[in-house]
């Protein structure tokens, strides 16, 4: 067992080491500011739920209700004027920041 640390006859051997610096992304670290998407509940009446589910199932791709709501939102946003889109985006940004803070507080 004493031979495990035997480095040969010359323990003062000169060794050259090449060092490359890596970014956090290259090293595999992810951005800590991003939060995962998580499921939430949204209260709607039964007629609205049924309409969304029916729309989702009648598409060729048999989409989920969540996908159908996203499509409906995108379609509606295309009809908004620039000022309304800006206000909408401000609200979305505010709610996304709130989600980030809530996520950070829960995962301390």
C-alpha positions in Angstrom: 0.0 0.0 0.0 2.9 2.4 0.6 3.7 2.3 -3.1 0.4 4.0 -4.1 1.8 7.5 -3.6 5.2 6.7 -5.2 5.6 9.3 -8.0 8.9 7.9 -9.3 12.4 8.9 -8.6 12.0 12.7 -9.1 9.3 14.2 -6.8 10.2 17.8 -7.8 9.4 17.2 -11.5 8.3 20.3 -13.4 4.8 20.0 -14.7 3.1 22.3 -17.2 -0.6 22.9 -16.9 -2.7 24.5 -19.6 -5.7 26.4 -18.2 -8.7 27.5 -20.2 -11.4 29.7 -18.7 -15.0 28.6 -19.2 -18.2 30.7 -19.0 -20.9 29.5 -16.5 -23.0 28.4 -19.5 -20.1 26.3 -21.0 -19.6 24.7 -17.5 -23.2 23.6 -17.5 -24.6 26.1 -15.0 -28.1 27.5 -15.9 -29.3 31.0 -15.6 -30.7 31.4 -12.0 -33.1 34.1 -13.1 -35.3 31.7 -15.2 -38.1 29.9 -13.5 -39.7 26.7 -14.7 -43.2 26.8 -16.2 -45.6 25.3 -13.7 -49.3 24.4 -13.8 -51.9 26.6 -12.3 -55.7 26.6 -12.1 -57.9 29.2 -13.7 -61.5 29.5 -12.7 -63.9 29.6 -15.7 -67.5 28.6 -15.9 -68.5 25.2 -17.3 -69.6 26.7 -20.7 -66.2 28.3 -21.2 -64.4 25.1 -20.3 -66.6 23.1 -22.6 -66.0 25.5 -25.5 -62.2 25.5 -25.0 -62.1 21.7 -24.8 -64.3 21.3 -27.9 -62.1 23.7 -29.9 -59.0 21.8 -28.7 -60.4 18.4 -29.8 -61.7 19.5 -33.2 -58.2 20.7 -34.3 -56.3 18.2 -36.5 -53.6 17.9 -33.8 -56.0 17.2 -30.9 -54.4 19.9 -28.8 -54.7 20.2 -25.0 -56.8 22.9 -23.4 -53.7 24.8 -22.4 -52.4 24.9 -26.0 -55.8 26.0 -27.3 -55.9 28.9 -24.8 -52.4 29.9 -25.9 -53.5 29.9 -29.6 -56.6 32.0 -28.7 -54.5 34.5 -26.9 -52.0 34.8 -29.8 -54.9 35.2 -32.2 -56.5 37.9 -30.1 -53.2 39.8 -29.6 -52.9 40.1 -33.4 -56.0 42.2 -33.4 -54.8 44.7 -30.7 -53.5 48.1 -31.6 -49.8 48.9 -30.6 -50.8 50.9 -27.5 -52.9 48.0 -26.2 -50.2 45.5 -27.0 -47.7 47.6 -25.0 -50.1 47.7 -22.0 -50.7 44.0 -22.3 -46.9 43.3 -22.4 -46.4 45.5 -19.3 -49.0 43.5 -17.4 -47.5 40.2 -18.5 -44.0 41.3 -17.5 -45.2 42.4 -14.1 -47.0 39.0 -13.5 -43.9 37.1 -14.7 -41.7 39.0 -12.3 -44.2 38.2 -9.5 -43.9 34.5 -10.4 -40.1 34.8 -10.3 -40.2 36.3 -6.8 -42.8 33.8 -5.6 -40.7 30.9 -7.0 -37.5 32.3 -5.3 -39.3 32.6 -1.9 -40.7 29.0 -2.1 -37.3 27.5 -3.0 -35.0 29.2 -0.5 
